[in-house]
Amino acid sequence: MSASLCVMKATDVSAVSEEQAASNEEIAAASQTLADIAERLQAGVEKFRL
């Protein structure tokens, strides 16, 4: 494998890694949002418990 091909492959891997990191951050933010919503929903439902 030539050096330039190795560099291209490494660049591709780096770009994919960056995309995955960004996706993971979005998933973490969405998970936190859902957790916050669930907490508020649970607090709201508590008002109706007998």
NUDREN-499108 format. One record per residue (C-alpha): residue in one letter; x, y, z. Coordinates in steps of 0.2 Angstrom, whole numbers, plus 5000, padded with zeros to 4 digits. Last residue first. Example, Ala and Ser with C-alpha at 12.3 -4.5 7.8 and 13.67 -1.06 7.14 Angstrom:
<recs>
S506849955036 A506249785039 
</recs>
This chain:
<recs>
L472950475229 R474150505215 F473650645203 K475050775208 E476350635206 V475950635187 G476650805185 A478250765194 Q478450605183 L478150705168 R479450835173 E480750695176 A480250605160 I480550775151 D482250795159 A482750615155 L482150645137 T483250805136 Q484750715143 S484550575130 A484450705116 A486050785122 A486950615123 I486350565106 E486950735099 E488650715107 N488750535100 S488350595083 A489750725084 A490950595090 Q490350475076 E490650615063 E492350645070 S492850465069 V492250455051 A493350605047 S494850525055 V494550355047 D494450445030 T496050545033 A496950385038 K496350305022 M496950455012 V498650455021 C498850265019 L498450285000 S499750424999 A501050315008 S500750174995 M500050005000 
</recs>
